[in-house]
């Protein structure tokens, strides 16, 4: 009883009626002065846990109610409670157009880094190259328009990145409903558009293993539908086709 009291931060008088309801329903049993779940209680707990996680997610922050979740596949939406411990990061209005040093510093010591981005963030390019030189595994997915901008402004660095043994670069079609996803051994960060497709420099961040695993699955979902840039010839082809504004449809898989 003392342990339950501490965990729930309530008085015994508040706990006892609830425990009685559970014992009367054969979901909880008292043994040797302690309370345990029955076999049926274990089964109910497994089903209820995911619901409680989702309710905790919604109760903690309105972010998920106010943003477009269409970019998350259904099988991960079914487990969205896995990221219930996410906390918001909101940029100072006076620094919206400046590099987010908090994110850069946090991910700078990652052993691996996975990034999906549908908007142009050149301030992150030095981080990608630094980690790659330190032999961390770095995997990037850009939308067509983002890759086009990177190639226009940093073609030499992008070409160098693709030649390294521990790096991967892929490209997908524009129109993806996720603004950005960053996953590393240190944590995960996700940013969504609102229902009108607008972006407000707000991120949800978490370091819990369960959330990292969920985010890795989301990254893998996009990676499986993106075109991997496996040679400089593909970059040459992309530059040529993007200049003509006609990218070969068969090369990129639609997410819809």
GROMACS elastic network, one bead per residue, 0.5 to 0.9 nm:
[ bonds ]
;  ai    aj funct       b0    kb
    1     4     6  0.51525   500
    1     5     6  0.60587   500
    1     6     6  0.87209   500
    1    12     6  0.74277   500
    1    15     6  0.85222   500
    1    16     6  0.89977   500
    1    33     6  0.83045   500
    1    34     6  0.70027   500
    1    35     6  0.78080   500
    2     5     6  0.50026   500
    2     6     6  0.63175   500
    2     7     6  0.87545   500
    2    12     6  0.83351   500
    3     6     6  0.52319   500
    3     7     6  0.62297   500
    3     8     6  0.86014   500
    4     7     6  0.52163   500
    4     8     6  0.60272   500
    4     9     6  0.80142   500
    4    10     6  0.84454   500
    4    12     6  0.88103   500
    4    15     6  0.81982   500
    5     8     6  0.54655   500
    5     9     6  0.55014   500
    5    10     6  0.54898   500
    5    11     6  0.62212   500
    5    12     6  0.65719   500
    5    15     6  0.75566   500
    6    10     6  0.72281   500
    6    11     6  0.88926   500
    7    10     6  0.82636   500
    8    11     6  0.87431   500
    8    15     6  0.88564   500
   10    13     6  0.83213   500
   10    14     6  0.64655   500
   10    15     6  0.71002   500
   11    14     6  0.53778   500
   11    15     6  0.65455   500
   11    16     6  0.89757   500
   12    16     6  0.59718   500
   13    16     6  0.56319   500
   13    17     6  0.73705   500
   14    17     6  0.66105   500
   14    18     6  0.74159   500
   15    18     6  0.54690   500
   15    19     6  0.62432   500
   15    20     6  0.87465   500
   16    19     6  0.50795   500
   16    20     6  0.61224   500
   16    21     6  0.87068   500
   17    20     6  0.50856   500
   17    21     6  0.63836   500
   17    22     6  0.88267   500
   18    21     6  0.51560   500
   18    22     6  0.64107   500
   18    23     6  0.87457   500
   19    22     6  0.50273   500
   19    23     6  0.60968   500
   19    24     6  0.84469   500
   19    28     6  0.74471   500
   19    35     6  0.87120   500
   20    23     6  0.50784   500
   20    24     6  0.59169   500
   20    25     6  0.84481   500
   20    28     6  0.86551   500
   21    24     6  0.51296   500
   21    25     6  0.62179   500
   21    26     6  0.87383   500
   21    27     6  0.87681   500
   21    28     6  0.88978   500
   22    25     6  0.50994   500
   22    26     6  0.63003   500
   22    27     6  0.52408   500
   22    28     6  0.53912   500
   22    29     6  0.82266   500
   22    41     6  0.86550   500
   23    27     6  0.57726   500
   23    29     6  0.57345   500
   23    30     6  0.80173   500
   24    27     6  0.76730   500
   24    28     6  0.81231   500
   25    28     6  0.76717   500
   26    29     6  0.69543   500
   26    37     6  0.86314   500
   26    38     6  0.67932   500
   26    40     6  0.74518   500
   26    41     6  0.73157   500
   27    36     6  0.86004   500
   27    37     6  0.58589   500
   27    38     6  0.52942   500
   27    39     6  0.76371   500
   27    40     6  0.59353   500
   27    42     6  0.77904   500
   27    44     6  0.80315   500
   28    35     6  0.66197   500
   28    36     6  0.55445   500
   28    38     6  0.53078   500
   28    39     6  0.88863   500
   28    40     6  0.87147   500
   28    41     6  0.63108   500
   29    34     6  0.84241   500
   29    35     6  0.57091   500
   29    36     6  0.54099   500
   29    37     6  0.62319   500
   29    38     6  0.61740   500
   30    33     6  0.64552   500
   30    34     6  0.55698   500
   30    36     6  0.62711   500
   30    37     6  0.87980   500
   31    34     6  0.53364   500
   31    35     6  0.61467   500
   31    36     6  0.72022   500
   32    35     6  0.83439   500
   36    41     6  0.87044   500
   37    40     6  0.76580   500
   37    42     6  0.58488   500
   37    45     6  0.86614   500
   38    42     6  0.61892   500
   38    43     6  0.87512   500
   39    42     6  0.51633   500
   39    43     6  0.66295   500
   39    44     6  0.89073   500
   40    43     6  0.51166   500
   40    44     6  0.62777   500
   40    45     6  0.85556   500
   41    44     6  0.50983   500
   41    45     6  0.60178   500
   41    46     6  0.86680   500
   42    45     6  0.50624   500
   42    46     6  0.63358   500
   42    47     6  0.89011   500
   43    46     6  0.52445   500
   43    47     6  0.66129   500
   43    48     6  0.87791   500
   44    47     6  0.52539   500
   44    48     6  0.60617   500
   44    49     6  0.84274   500
   45    48     6  0.50695   500
   45    49     6  0.57139   500
   45    50     6  0.89521   500
   46    49     6  0.54840   500
   46    50     6  0.74375   500
   47    50     6  0.63982   500
   47    51     6  0.74441   500
   48    51     6  0.52336   500
   48    52     6  0.62145   500
   48    53     6  0.86851   500
   49    52     6  0.51140   500
   49    53     6  0.61758   500
   49    54     6  0.87502   500
   50    53     6  0.50676   500
   50    54     6  0.63498   500
   50    55     6  0.87340   500
   50    78     6  0.85705   500
   50    79     6  0.71343   500
   50    80     6  0.86193   500
   50    81     6  0.62027   500
   50    82     6  0.81381   500
   51    54     6  0.52028   500
   51    55     6  0.62674   500
   51    56     6  0.86315   500
   51    81     6  0.75512   500
   52    55     6  0.50522   500
   52    56     6  0.60957   500
   52    57     6  0.85932   500
   52    81     6  0.78688   500
   53    56     6  0.50644   500
   53    57     6  0.62236   500
   53    58     6  0.87907   500
   53    79     6  0.88280   500
   53    80     6  0.80913   500
   53    82     6  0.69992   500
   53    83     6  0.83984   500
   53    84     6  0.60997   500
   54    58     6  0.63103   500
   54    59     6  0.85277   500
   54    79     6  0.81144   500
   54    80     6  0.65442   500
   54    82     6  0.80594   500
   54    83     6  0.87356   500
   54    84     6  0.67959   500
   55    58     6  0.51774   500
   55    59     6  0.59238   500
   55    60     6  0.84119   500
   55    81     6  0.78331   500
   55    84     6  0.85541   500
   56    59     6  0.50604   500
   56    60     6  0.59197   500
   56    61     6  0.88117   500
   56    81     6  0.76807   500
   56    84     6  0.61938   500
   56    85     6  0.84335   500
   57    60     6  0.53746   500
   57    61     6  0.67360   500
   57    62     6  0.86909   500
   57    64     6  0.80222   500
   57    80     6  0.81848   500
   57    81     6  0.62648   500
   57    82     6  0.88380   500
   57    83     6  0.73548   500
   57    85     6  0.71783   500
   57    86     6  0.79794   500
   58    61     6  0.57816   500
   58    62     6  0.62829   500
   58    63     6  0.81079   500
   58    64     6  0.67585   500
   58    65     6  0.72597   500
   58    84     6  0.80911   500
   59    62     6  0.73224   500
   60    84     6  0.79634   500
   60    85     6  0.84598   500
   60    86     6  0.88152   500
   60    87     6  0.85771   500
   61    64     6  0.71725   500
   61    65     6  0.83636   500
   61    86     6  0.89046   500
   61    87     6  0.80758   500
   61    88     6  0.80116   500
   62    65     6  0.52555   500
   62    66     6  0.62173   500
   62    67     6  0.87633   500
   63    66     6  0.52450   500
   63    67     6  0.61898   500
   63    88     6  0.81271   500
   63   192     6  0.89990   500
   63   202     6  0.88562   500
   63   204     6  0.82420   500
   64    67     6  0.55314   500
   64    68     6  0.77966   500
   64    69     6  0.75678   500
   64   192     6  0.88346   500
   65    68     6  0.80914   500
   65    69     6  0.87788   500
   66   194     6  0.62772   500
   66   195     6  0.72177   500
   67   192     6  0.61453   500
   67   193     6  0.57940   500
   67   195     6  0.56863   500
   67   196     6  0.88109   500
   67   197     6  0.88448   500
   68    71     6  0.73947   500
   68   177     6  0.71385   500
   68   178     6  0.82221   500
   68   192     6  0.64898   500
   68   193     6  0.58318   500
   68   194     6  0.52058   500
   68   195     6  0.50361   500
   68   196     6  0.82765   500
   68   197     6  0.78427   500
   69    72     6  0.56933   500
   69    73     6  0.86664   500
   69    77     6  0.82001   500
   69   177     6  0.75122   500
   69   178     6  0.80760   500
   69   192     6  0.74760   500
   69   193     6  0.84782   500
   69   194     6  0.87995   500
   69   195     6  0.87509   500
   70    73     6  0.73285   500
   70    74     6  0.87837   500
   70   176     6  0.89070   500
   70   177     6  0.61813   500
   70   178     6  0.82424   500
   71   176     6  0.64144   500
   71   178     6  0.54376   500
   71   192     6  0.83743   500
   71   255     6  0.84021   500
   72    75     6  0.83956   500
   72    76     6  0.65110   500
   72    77     6  0.63330   500
   72   177     6  0.80903   500
   72   178     6  0.78908   500
   72   218     6  0.72077   500
   73    76     6  0.55918   500
   73    77     6  0.62780   500
   73    78     6  0.88074   500
   73   218     6  0.78748   500
   73   221     6  0.81094   500
   74    78     6  0.60902   500
   74    79     6  0.87238   500
   75    78     6  0.51869   500
   75    79     6  0.68474   500
   75    80     6  0.89493   500
   76    79     6  0.50183   500
   76    80     6  0.59871   500
   76   214     6  0.73093   500
   76   217     6  0.80030   500
   76   218     6  0.73512   500
   77    81     6  0.82859   500
   78    81     6  0.79127   500
   79    82     6  0.57702   500
   79    83     6  0.83367   500
   79   214     6  0.80677   500
   80    83     6  0.59214   500
   80    84     6  0.73660   500
   80   211     6  0.89371   500
   80   214     6  0.80899   500
   81    84     6  0.50470   500
   81    85     6  0.86283   500
   81   211     6  0.88340   500
   82    85     6  0.79295   500
   82   210     6  0.57977   500
   82   211     6  0.54686   500
   82   212     6  0.89912   500
   82   213     6  0.86973   500
   82   214     6  0.67059   500
   83    86     6  0.57314   500
   83   206     6  0.73478   500
   83   208     6  0.80437   500
   83   210     6  0.70330   500
   83   212     6  0.82176   500
   83   214     6  0.73590   500
   83   215     6  0.85305   500
   84    87     6  0.87171   500
   84   206     6  0.87959   500
   84   211     6  0.79002   500
   85   205     6  0.84020   500
   85   206     6  0.62897   500
   85   207     6  0.83550   500
   85   208     6  0.72837   500
   85   211     6  0.78106   500
   86   188     6  0.88854   500
   86   189     6  0.85094   500
   86   204     6  0.55901   500
   86   205     6  0.50408   500
   86   207     6  0.79940   500
   86   208     6  0.84726   500
   86   211     6  0.79697   500
   87   203     6  0.81828   500
   87   204     6  0.53447   500
   87   205     6  0.52042   500
   87   206     6  0.63386   500
   88   202     6  0.69648   500
   88   203     6  0.56238   500
   88   205     6  0.61835   500
   88   206     6  0.89609   500
   89   201     6  0.84811   500
   89   202     6  0.58113   500
   89   203     6  0.50516   500
   89   204     6  0.60976   500
   89   205     6  0.69487   500
   90    93     6  0.87372   500
   90   200     6  0.85554   500
   90   201     6  0.65351   500
   90   203     6  0.65582   500
   90   204     6  0.88382   500
   91    94     6  0.82311   500
   91    95     6  0.66039   500
   91    96     6  0.59085   500
   91   100     6  0.78130   500
   91   200     6  0.86565   500
   91   201     6  0.61070   500
   91   202     6  0.66401   500
   91   203     6  0.87526   500
   92    95     6  0.52611   500
   92    96     6  0.62891   500
   93    96     6  0.53720   500
   93    97     6  0.86925   500
   94    97     6  0.79756   500
   94    98     6  0.86060   500
   95    98     6  0.51408   500
   95    99     6  0.78839   500
   95   100     6  0.81192   500
   96    99     6  0.80483   500
   96   100     6  0.82316   500
   96   200     6  0.88553   500
   96   201     6  0.69830   500
   97   100     6  0.87194   500
   98   101     6  0.85534   500
   98   123     6  0.85923   500
   99   102     6  0.87424   500
   99   103     6  0.87818   500
   99   104     6  0.80549   500
   99   121     6  0.84520   500
   99   122     6  0.88858   500
   99   123     6  0.58902   500
   99   124     6  0.81042   500
  100   103     6  0.56315   500
  100   104     6  0.63485   500
  100   105     6  0.87247   500
  100   123     6  0.83694   500
  101   105     6  0.58686   500
  101   106     6  0.83331   500
  102   105     6  0.53682   500
  102   106     6  0.61516   500
  102   107     6  0.88277   500
  103   106     6  0.50902   500
  103   107     6  0.62766   500
  103   108     6  0.84189   500
  103   189     6  0.88691   500
  104   107     6  0.55625   500
  104   108     6  0.59306   500
  104   123     6  0.87207   500
  104   124     6  0.72043   500
  104   127     6  0.71401   500
  105   108     6  0.51642   500
  105   109     6  0.78541   500
  106   109     6  0.71964   500
  106   110     6  0.82663   500
  106   186     6  0.78197   500
  106   187     6  0.86968   500
  107   110     6  0.54411   500
  107   113     6  0.78935   500
  107   127     6  0.82651   500
  107   182     6  0.88861   500
  107   183     6  0.88783   500
  107   184     6  0.72553   500
  107   185     6  0.89309   500
  107   186     6  0.69643   500
  107   187     6  0.80906   500
  108   127     6  0.65171   500
  108   128     6  0.88333   500
  108   130     6  0.82253   500
  108   131     6  0.71695   500
  109   112     6  0.88700   500
  109   131     6  0.76550   500
  109   136     6  0.89943   500
  109   186     6  0.81582   500
  110   113     6  0.63809   500
  110   131     6  0.74348   500
  110   136     6  0.70952   500
  110   137     6  0.89103   500
  110   184     6  0.60088   500
  110   185     6  0.61030   500
  110   186     6  0.61864   500
  110   187     6  0.89971   500
  111   131     6  0.78982   500
  111   134     6  0.88007   500
  111   135     6  0.80882   500
  111   137     6  0.67430   500
  111   138     6  0.87554   500
  111   184     6  0.72103   500
  111   185     6  0.63748   500
  111   186     6  0.82562   500
  112   131     6  0.80713   500
  112   135     6  0.88470   500
  112   136     6  0.50951   500
  112   138     6  0.58029   500
  112   139     6  0.82439   500
  112   183     6  0.81614   500
  112   184     6  0.54183   500
  112   185     6  0.62912   500
  112   186     6  0.88399   500
  113   128     6  0.81661   500
  113   131     6  0.82044   500
  113   136     6  0.74316   500
  113   137     6  0.62296   500
  113   139     6  0.63006   500
  113   140     6  0.82587   500
  113   182     6  0.71596   500
  113   183     6  0.57958   500
  113   185     6  0.75537   500
  114   137     6  0.82529   500
  114   138     6  0.59515   500
  114   140     6  0.59616   500
  114   141     6  0.81989   500
  114   181     6  0.78693   500
  114   182     6  0.56723   500
  114   183     6  0.50161   500
  114   184     6  0.63187   500
  114   216     6  0.79004   500
  114   219     6  0.72363   500
  115   138     6  0.80347   500
  115   139     6  0.63243   500
  115   141     6  0.61853   500
  115   142     6  0.83139   500
  115   180     6  0.74142   500
  115   181     6  0.56514   500
  115   183     6  0.64878   500
  115   184     6  0.88276   500
  115   219     6  0.76602   500
  116   139     6  0.85564   500
  116   140     6  0.59817   500
  116   142     6  0.60345   500
  116   143     6  0.83990   500
  116   178     6  0.84987   500
  116   179     6  0.81381   500
  116   180     6  0.55403   500
  116   181     6  0.50286   500
  116   182     6  0.65263   500
  116   183     6  0.89576   500
  116   219     6  0.69544   500
  116   222     6  0.80151   500
  116   223     6  0.86968   500
  117   120     6  0.74359   500
  117   121     6  0.82437   500
  117   140     6  0.80416   500
  117   141     6  0.64345   500
  117   142     6  0.52817   500
  117   143     6  0.68985   500
  117   146     6  0.78027   500
  117   178     6  0.78114   500
  117   179     6  0.60177   500
  117   181     6  0.64848   500
  117   182     6  0.83928   500
  118   141     6  0.85156   500
  118   142     6  0.60019   500
  118   143     6  0.52902   500
  118   144     6  0.84929   500
  118   145     6  0.80690   500
  118   146     6  0.63858   500
  118   174     6  0.73524   500
  118   175     6  0.81241   500
  118   176     6  0.70901   500
  118   177     6  0.85681   500
  118   178     6  0.70489   500
  118   179     6  0.52497   500
  118   180     6  0.62467   500
  119   142     6  0.80611   500
  119   143     6  0.77912   500
  119   145     6  0.81592   500
  119   146     6  0.58599   500
  119   179     6  0.65553   500
  119   180     6  0.75342   500
  120   142     6  0.87860   500
  120   145     6  0.84585   500
  120   146     6  0.53384   500
  120   147     6  0.82356   500
  120   149     6  0.72529   500
  120   150     6  0.76630   500
  121   124     6  0.59140   500
  121   125     6  0.76219   500
  121   146     6  0.85803   500
  121   150     6  0.89312   500
  122   125     6  0.54146   500
  122   126     6  0.81393   500
  122   150     6  0.74295   500
  122   154     6  0.87951   500
  123   126     6  0.67538   500
  123   127     6  0.79366   500
  124   127     6  0.52759   500
  124   128     6  0.65043   500
  124   129     6  0.89597   500
  125   128     6  0.51374   500
  125   129     6  0.63476   500
  125   130     6  0.85620   500
  125   157     6  0.85546   500
  125   158     6  0.88289   500
  126   129     6  0.51719   500
  126   130     6  0.59222   500
  126   131     6  0.85609   500
  127   130     6  0.50528   500
  127   131     6  0.61284   500
  127   132     6  0.84548   500
  128   131     6  0.54367   500
  128   132     6  0.61727   500
  128   133     6  0.87294   500
  128   138     6  0.68087   500
  128   139     6  0.88732   500
  128   140     6  0.86818   500
  128   161     6  0.83681   500
  129   132     6  0.50062   500
  129   133     6  0.61543   500
  129   134     6  0.86098   500
  129   138     6  0.86865   500
  129   157     6  0.82037   500
  129   160     6  0.88645   500
  129   161     6  0.67436   500
  130   133     6  0.51959   500
  130   134     6  0.63052   500
  130   135     6  0.88215   500
  130   136     6  0.88512   500
  131   135     6  0.64058   500
  131   136     6  0.52895   500
  131   137     6  0.76072   500
  131   138     6  0.71751   500
  132   135     6  0.50537   500
  132   136     6  0.53184   500
  132   137     6  0.65076   500
  132   138     6  0.62168   500
  132   161     6  0.77889   500
  132   164     6  0.74822   500
  132   165     6  0.87174   500
  132   166     6  0.65420   500
  132   167     6  0.66337   500
  133   136     6  0.73942   500
  133   164     6  0.84494   500
  133   166     6  0.88426   500
  135   138     6  0.86581   500
  135   165     6  0.85811   500
  135   166     6  0.64200   500
  135   167     6  0.89295   500
  136   166     6  0.67793   500
  136   167     6  0.83540   500
  137   165     6  0.87536   500
  137   167     6  0.58658   500
  137   168     6  0.83193   500
  138   166     6  0.64621   500
  138   168     6  0.64020   500
  138   169     6  0.85790   500
  139   166     6  0.83923   500
  139   167     6  0.56436   500
  139   169     6  0.60063   500
  139   170     6  0.80406   500
  140   167     6  0.80132   500
  140   168     6  0.60854   500
  140   170     6  0.61980   500
  140   171     6  0.84065   500
  140   223     6  0.88680   500
  141   147     6  0.87739   500
  141   168     6  0.83401   500
  141   169     6  0.59105   500
  141   171     6  0.54348   500
  141   172     6  0.71529   500
  141   219     6  0.87611   500
  141   222     6  0.79759   500
  141   223     6  0.70273   500
  141   226     6  0.74858   500
  141   227     6  0.89230   500
  141   228     6  0.85760   500
  142   145     6  0.80070   500
  142   146     6  0.58240   500
  142   147     6  0.56453   500
  142   169     6  0.78696   500
  142   170     6  0.64347   500
  142   172     6  0.63641   500
  142   173     6  0.86568   500
  142   174     6  0.89117   500
  142   226     6  0.89235   500
  143   146     6  0.53033   500
  143   147     6  0.61863   500
  143   148     6  0.85390   500
  143   170     6  0.85244   500
  143   171     6  0.54017   500
  143   173     6  0.54804   500
  143   174     6  0.52186   500
  143   175     6  0.81496   500
  143   176     6  0.79644   500
  143   226     6  0.89762   500
  144   147     6  0.53074   500
  144   148     6  0.60968   500
  144   149     6  0.87697   500
  144   171     6  0.60565   500
  144   172     6  0.60036   500
  144   173     6  0.56453   500
  144   174     6  0.58290   500
  144   238     6  0.88952   500
  144   242     6  0.83934   500
  144   247     6  0.88574   500
  145   149     6  0.63356   500
  145   150     6  0.87565   500
  145   173     6  0.84117   500
  145   174     6  0.67655   500
  145   242     6  0.86131   500
  146   149     6  0.51980   500
  146   150     6  0.63165   500
  146   151     6  0.86700   500
  146   171     6  0.89434   500
  146   174     6  0.86599   500
  147   150     6  0.50246   500
  147   151     6  0.60785   500
  147   152     6  0.84671   500
  147   171     6  0.71703   500
  148   151     6  0.51727   500
  148   152     6  0.60946   500
  148   153     6  0.87386   500
  148   238     6  0.80227   500
  148   239     6  0.71663   500
  148   242     6  0.69915   500
  148   243     6  0.89442   500
  149   153     6  0.62264   500
  149   154     6  0.81284   500
  150   153     6  0.53159   500
  150   154     6  0.53135   500
  150   155     6  0.65619   500
  150   157     6  0.89732   500
  150   158     6  0.73271   500
  151   154     6  0.52314   500
  151   156     6  0.78652   500
  151   157     6  0.85350   500
  151   158     6  0.66890   500
  151   159     6  0.85260   500
  151   235     6  0.84220   500
  151   239     6  0.75577   500
  152   155     6  0.60079   500
  152   239     6  0.84927   500
  153   156     6  0.87616   500
  154   157     6  0.54574   500
  154   158     6  0.62214   500
  154   159     6  0.86555   500
  155   158     6  0.51753   500
  155   159     6  0.61122   500
  155   160     6  0.85766   500
  156   159     6  0.51765   500
  156   160     6  0.61953   500
  156   161     6  0.86674   500
  157   161     6  0.61002   500
  157   162     6  0.87692   500
  158   162     6  0.64026   500
  158   163     6  0.89420   500
  158   169     6  0.89151   500
  159   162     6  0.53403   500
  159   163     6  0.66713   500
  159   231     6  0.87988   500
  159   232     6  0.66206   500
  159   235     6  0.77852   500
  160   163     6  0.53964   500
  160   164     6  0.69301   500
  161   164     6  0.57079   500
  161   167     6  0.67357   500
  161   168     6  0.80744   500
  161   169     6  0.81155   500
  162   165     6  0.82140   500
  162   167     6  0.64121   500
  162   168     6  0.64223   500
  162   169     6  0.64277   500
  162   229     6  0.73924   500
  162   230     6  0.72730   500
  162   231     6  0.71754   500
  162   232     6  0.75850   500
  163   166     6  0.88970   500
  163   167     6  0.77597   500
  163   168     6  0.89330   500
  163   230     6  0.85710   500
  163   231     6  0.76507   500
  163   232     6  0.81517   500
  164   167     6  0.56772   500
  164   168     6  0.83492   500
  165   168     6  0.84359   500
  168   228     6  0.74246   500
  168   229     6  0.74124   500
  168   230     6  0.78861   500
  169   227     6  0.86232   500
  169   228     6  0.60184   500
  169   229     6  0.54543   500
  169   230     6  0.76949   500
  170   223     6  0.72748   500
  170   226     6  0.58522   500
  170   227     6  0.52676   500
  170   229     6  0.53003   500
  170   230     6  0.84474   500
  171   223     6  0.86630   500
  171   226     6  0.54100   500
  171   227     6  0.52468   500
  171   228     6  0.65100   500
  171   229     6  0.73076   500
  171   252     6  0.76965   500
  172   176     6  0.84775   500
  172   222     6  0.81196   500
  172   223     6  0.85469   500
  172   225     6  0.72302   500
  172   227     6  0.62985   500
  172   228     6  0.89858   500
  172   252     6  0.58872   500
  172   253     6  0.70235   500
  172   254     6  0.78439   500
  172   255     6  0.86626   500
  173   176     6  0.72726   500
  173   226     6  0.79150   500
  173   252     6  0.62245   500
  173   253     6  0.71334   500
  173   254     6  0.64907   500
  173   255     6  0.79756   500
  174   254     6  0.89911   500
  175   178     6  0.87356   500
  175   255     6  0.86908   500
  176   179     6  0.77155   500
  176   254     6  0.89505   500
  176   255     6  0.70794   500
  176   256     6  0.87080   500
  177   192     6  0.71183   500
  177   193     6  0.67292   500
  177   197     6  0.78371   500
  178   181     6  0.75012   500
  178   190     6  0.80852   500
  178   191     6  0.66306   500
  178   193     6  0.64183   500
  179   190     6  0.78343   500
  179   191     6  0.54147   500
  179   192     6  0.50945   500
  179   193     6  0.60783   500
  179   199     6  0.74659   500
  180   189     6  0.79302   500
  180   190     6  0.57538   500
  180   191     6  0.50957   500
  180   192     6  0.69589   500
  180   203     6  0.87525   500
  181   188     6  0.75187   500
  181   189     6  0.57638   500
  181   191     6  0.64396   500
  181   192     6  0.88185   500
  181   215     6  0.77385   500
  181   218     6  0.85793   500
  181   219     6  0.73971   500
  182   187     6  0.82781   500
  182   188     6  0.55663   500
  182   189     6  0.50932   500
  182   190     6  0.64435   500
  182   215     6  0.80422   500
  182   216     6  0.89375   500
  182   219     6  0.84330   500
  183   186     6  0.79294   500
  183   187     6  0.61270   500
  183   189     6  0.65253   500
  183   190     6  0.85890   500
  183   212     6  0.66108   500
  183   213     6  0.89102   500
  183   215     6  0.64110   500
  183   216     6  0.64326   500
  183   219     6  0.79778   500
  184   187     6  0.53991   500
  184   188     6  0.62247   500
  184   212     6  0.74194   500
  184   216     6  0.84823   500
  185   188     6  0.82186   500
  185   207     6  0.85585   500
  185   209     6  0.86030   500
  185   212     6  0.75604   500
  186   207     6  0.62713   500
  186   208     6  0.88876   500
  186   212     6  0.84212   500
  187   205     6  0.74051   500
  187   206     6  0.56861   500
  187   208     6  0.69142   500
  187   209     6  0.77614   500
  187   211     6  0.79429   500
  187   212     6  0.58993   500
  188   204     6  0.83008   500
  188   205     6  0.58001   500
  188   206     6  0.54984   500
  188   207     6  0.63149   500
  188   208     6  0.85040   500
  188   211     6  0.70979   500
  188   212     6  0.55537   500
  188   215     6  0.66221   500
  188   216     6  0.86148   500
  189   203     6  0.64812   500
  189   204     6  0.55895   500
  189   206     6  0.65954   500
  189   207     6  0.88965   500
  189   212     6  0.88977   500
  189   215     6  0.82223   500
  190   202     6  0.89086   500
  190   203     6  0.57215   500
  190   204     6  0.54119   500
  190   205     6  0.66854   500
  190   215     6  0.81869   500
  191   199     6  0.84096   500
  191   201     6  0.77840   500
  191   202     6  0.63907   500
  191   204     6  0.63866   500
  191   205     6  0.89696   500
  192   197     6  0.87830   500
  192   198     6  0.87976   500
  192   199     6  0.71996   500
  192   200     6  0.89372   500
  192   202     6  0.80681   500
  192   203     6  0.76732   500
  192   204     6  0.89660   500
  193   196     6  0.74839   500
  193   197     6  0.51082   500
  193   198     6  0.52725   500
  193   199     6  0.50209   500
  193   200     6  0.77434   500
  194   197     6  0.52561   500
  194   198     6  0.53563   500
  194   199     6  0.65640   500
  194   200     6  0.82932   500
  195   198     6  0.74051   500
  199   202     6  0.77061   500
  200   203     6  0.89047   500
  206   209     6  0.87383   500
  206   211     6  0.66014   500
  206   212     6  0.75889   500
  207   210     6  0.86161   500
  207   211     6  0.70666   500
  207   212     6  0.68652   500
  208   211     6  0.53997   500
  208   212     6  0.63728   500
  208   213     6  0.88248   500
  209   212     6  0.50219   500
  209   213     6  0.61509   500
  209   214     6  0.86301   500
  210   213     6  0.52074   500
  210   214     6  0.63042   500
  210   215     6  0.87335   500
  211   214     6  0.50345   500
  211   215     6  0.61544   500
  211   216     6  0.86048   500
  212   215     6  0.51050   500
  212   216     6  0.61535   500
  212   217     6  0.87276   500
  213   216     6  0.51145   500
  213   217     6  0.64233   500
  213   218     6  0.88192   500
  214   217     6  0.52591   500
  214   218     6  0.64674   500
  214   219     6  0.88634   500
  215   219     6  0.62276   500
  215   220     6  0.85990   500
  216   219     6  0.50331   500
  216   220     6  0.61177   500
  216   221     6  0.85670   500
  217   220     6  0.50063   500
  217   221     6  0.61661   500
  217   222     6  0.88820   500
  218   221     6  0.50468   500
  218   222     6  0.66719   500
  218   223     6  0.87124   500
  219   222     6  0.53240   500
  219   223     6  0.60988   500
  219   224     6  0.86695   500
  220   224     6  0.60050   500
  220   225     6  0.86628   500
  221   224     6  0.54620   500
  221   225     6  0.68402   500
  222   225     6  0.52396   500
  222   226     6  0.62670   500
  222   255     6  0.79667   500
  223   226     6  0.51343   500
  223   227     6  0.79584   500
  223   228     6  0.82302   500
  224   227     6  0.82763   500
  225   252     6  0.74440   500
  225   253     6  0.54377   500
  225   254     6  0.73591   500
  225   255     6  0.70930   500
  226   251     6  0.86009   500
  226   252     6  0.61892   500
  226   253     6  0.63337   500
  226   254     6  0.86748   500
  227   230     6  0.89620   500
  227   251     6  0.65060   500
  227   252     6  0.58132   500
  227   253     6  0.77097   500
  228   231     6  0.89776   500
  228   234     6  0.89945   500
  229   232     6  0.77005   500
  229   233     6  0.87656   500
  229   234     6  0.60598   500
  229   235     6  0.70787   500
  230   233     6  0.83435   500
  230   234     6  0.70563   500
  230   235     6  0.88772   500
  231   234     6  0.56005   500
  231   235     6  0.70681   500
  232   236     6  0.62385   500
  232   237     6  0.85753   500
  233   237     6  0.61124   500
  233   238     6  0.84991   500
  234   238     6  0.59921   500
  234   239     6  0.85307   500
  235   239     6  0.60716   500
  235   240     6  0.84913   500
  236   239     6  0.51917   500
  236   240     6  0.61822   500
  236   241     6  0.86335   500
  237   240     6  0.51314   500
  237   241     6  0.60933   500
  237   242     6  0.83930   500
  238   241     6  0.51782   500
  238   242     6  0.57989   500
  238   243     6  0.83533   500
  238   247     6  0.73220   500
  239   242     6  0.52022   500
  239   243     6  0.60824   500
  239   244     6  0.86702   500
  240   243     6  0.53335   500
  240   244     6  0.65415   500
  240   245     6  0.86989   500
  240   246     6  0.89541   500
  240   247     6  0.89513   500
  241   244     6  0.50451   500
  241   245     6  0.59610   500
  241   246     6  0.53351   500
  241   247     6  0.52835   500
  241   248     6  0.78135   500
  242   246     6  0.61196   500
  242   247     6  0.62212   500
  243   246     6  0.78771   500
  244   247     6  0.81127   500
  246   249     6  0.85264   500
  247   250     6  0.88530   500
  247   251     6  0.80810   500
  247   252     6  0.87467   500
  248   251     6  0.57148   500
  248   252     6  0.75504   500
  249   252     6  0.58219   500
  249   253     6  0.78368   500
  250   253     6  0.71214   500
  253   256     6  0.89418   500
